[in-house]
Amino acid sequence: MPSNIESPADPVPPRDAATVVLVRDGADGIEVFLQRRVQQMAFAGGMTVFPGGGVDPRDGEVDLAWHGPGALWWAERFGAGERGARQLVCAAVRETFEECGVLLVSEADGGAPDVASLAPARARLEAKELSLAQFLRDERLVLRADLLRPLAHWITPKNEKRRYDTRFFLAALPEGQHADDRTSEVEEAGWRTATQALADWSAGRCFLLPPTWSQLRAVARHGTVAELLAAERVIESVEPELPLGGAIDSLRFAEADEYVASIPPDIPRPAL
């Protein structure tokens, strides 16, 4: 990769964030749940993305029931501190519930929760009136870290005014639950195979930023959700480089040439 990339002297510190690639088996392959963000969003407006968002400081609260790999296990996979890893897992669970109504928890006896009855709490979580830990305590629910898998780690280029240090998680849609579009942050949402989503991008029917494009490619390499979840991964951070004032097709990262080749010829190349 070229080394003559000019970076700002004082880049904005990235904010920790969690994104969840929610998957299910479909007739034509693994399907992913994707959302098109409203144009007015300050970050990635109009882009097609997975559910996710920034870490809330309260995501680090430790007084909650937790089942599955502990914070230290996640810290080792994601190259984070133990507290930071706990926050990321909690943010992944919270954001998935807020953004598409899928709740990666169980009742204390292992049973499935009645997600529909928790709609008022979902609204309070989204409004920041309630922390995830308090929600779980109030409803006697257990966070299910075992339903998540580590997938990737991307950091926004230093030239961006809004930067995120994002860990990507995998999660299978829990049996009996349904993902929806009941959030003010998206224009539309739904399921499609990873292959279809990549084809839509190449045809100009949606806009994929490199991290989304890369994770869709990773999903498309597998035939079933079970195979995808079982795959072993070594998570390495990816921080694309971008010339000052450069357009999206001037990004530099390991798969950049393939990403640029996939950009539809008539799609605008906005400066990032």
Secondary structure, 3 states (H helix, E strand, C coil): CCCCCCCCCCCCCCEEEEEEEEEEEECCEEEEEEEEECCCCCCCCCCEECCEEECCHHHHCCCCEEECCCHHHHHHHHCCCHHHHHHHHHHHHHHHHHHHCCCCEEECCCCCCCHHHHHHHHHHHHCCCCCHHHHHHHHCEEEEHHHEEEEEEEECCCCCCCCEEEEEEEEECCCCCCCCCCCCCEEEEEEEEHHHHHHHHHCCCCCCCHHHHHHHHHHHCCCCHHHHHHCCCCCCEECCECCCCCEHHHCECCCHHHHHHHCCCCCCCCEC
